[in-house]
């Protein structure tokens, strides 16, 4: 009888292992586009993943964990090289993301719920050493996860040009909310 129980236990364990699969993020094809708005316009660009993985239970997303290289930030809407370099340098400075001290940001899911059109995901996002919960929707299509995260930068001590903290900014005020649109390809 013990032998049958042992064999049954191995079968259940191997079935669970086969259902729960970890898939590595493809850092070459995965991308993050950022969008920041201000009173007089907006800026956009890219930022790169350092690493990440998704876990699936069968075909359903169960969890994910990602590391983003903050030094990889670029600007795509300014064609003048000098102005572009100035903006990217400012974004990397302590006024914004302080990449000298905080070279990486992370996102770790805490809850993944299936919905009729994809997933509702709750995660802990860490930027500049500060961690806050974020919620967003995402969908899977073939071998990729797609979504948009809206982030209140002031929760991460990114206060430059924020109307919450500075008066009389006029047309120099920058929106506190910025967006990260992502396409995560996994293998």
N, C-alpha and C positions, 0 to 999 in steps of 0.2 A: 504494500500500500504506500509506503514511503517513497518507493521508486516512482510510482505513478504521480504522486504529488510533486516530486522533484522535477520530473519531465514536464508536467503541466506548468509549473512555475517558470522553467526555462522558456517554454513556448510563449507564455504571457509576457515575460521580460523581453524576449526577442521581438515580439509583435509591437510592444510599446516603443522599443528602440527604433524599429523600422518606421513607425508612424511619426515620431518626433525627429525631424531632420534639421540639421543646422546648415545653412547656406551662407557662404562667404560673399561679402560685397565685392563687386568688380570695381575697383577704384579707377580704372582707366575709362570706363564708359559711364559710371554713375556721376551725377552732377547736382550741384546746388546753385540756383540763381537767386541773388538777393535783390531787393528793391526797397529803397529808402526814399521817402517823400519829404518835401519841405514846402513852405508857402509859395516859393517861386518856381517850383518844378520838382524834379526827382532825379535820382541816380540809380544805376543798376550795375550788376557785375556778376562774377562767379566766385565760388569758393570750393575747395576740394576736400573730399573725404580722405582721411589718412587710413582708416580701416573700419570694419564693421561686419556684423553678421545678423542674419535673420533666422529665427527658429520657426518651424512649421509643425503643426500636428496634422499629418496627412497633407491636404492641400490648403489648410487654413493657417493664416499667420497667427503665431502664438506670442512672439516677443522679438525684440531687436535691440541692438546696442551699436552705437556709432561714435567714431572719433573724427573730428574735423580739424584740419590744419589751418589755423587762423593766419599764418604767414602767406597762404596761397591766395588771399583775397585780391581780386582784380576789379577794375572798373571798365565797363564796356560802352558807356554812352559818351565819353569824352575823347575826341580824336586828337586833340592837342596833347602831345606827349608830356610837356611840362605840367599842364593843368591836371592831367591824368595822374602823374606821379605825385603831385601835391595832394590830391584827394586820397589816393591809396595810402600815402605816408600818414596823412591825418587819421584815416580809419585805423591804422595800425598803432597809432599813438595812444597814450593814456587817456586822452579826451574821449576816445571811443573804446577800442577793444584791448589795448595794452598788450600787444602780442609779445613784447620782450619778456614780460612776466607770465603771460597766459597764452602760450603757443598753441594750445588745443582747447577745443570745446567738446562737450560730449552730450549725447542724448541716449537715455536708457528707458525703454518702455516699462511702465508699471502695470498697465492694463490694456488689453486689446479686445475689443468687442466687435463681433461680426454685425454688419448692418445689411440692409437690402441692396445697397450699392457699393459695398466695400467694408471698411473698418472705421471705427471710432477709436482713436489711440490716445492714451494718456501716458505722459513720459516725464522724466526729470531731465531738464535741460540745464547744463552748467556752462556759463559764460563768465569769464573774468573771475573764476573761483566762486561764483554765486550760483546756487541751484534753486530752481523754481519749477513747479509743475506746469506743463502745457498740454493742451488738448487739441486735436486736429483730426481731420478725416483723410483717409488714404484709400487708394484702390490698387488692386493688382491686375496686371495685364501681361500675359505670357510670363516672362522672366524678369519683371520689374515692378516696383512699388512706386506709386506716384502720389504726390500730395503737396499741400501748402500749409506752412506754419506761420501764424501771425504772432509776433513777439513784442511785448512791451519792454523796450530796451532799458527803461529806467529801473526795472527790477534787477538789472544786472550791473548797476552802477555806471551806466552809459548815459550821462546826463547832459552832455554838450548840446547847447541850443534848444534845450527842453523848456517849454512854457510852464511846466510844473515847478521848475526850480529857478528860472530866471525871468525877470520882468523886462518889459520894453524891448523885446527882441525884434518886433516888427516883422519885416520880410526875411529876417535871418532865422526865424523859428523853424525847427526841424520836427516832423511828426515823431511822436514817441513810439508808434507802432511801425515795425518794418516786417517785410515778408521774406520767407525762404521757400522757394518752390523747388521741389526735389524730384529726381528720377533716380531710383536706386535699382541698379541691375545686379542680380545675384547669380552665382554659379553653383 
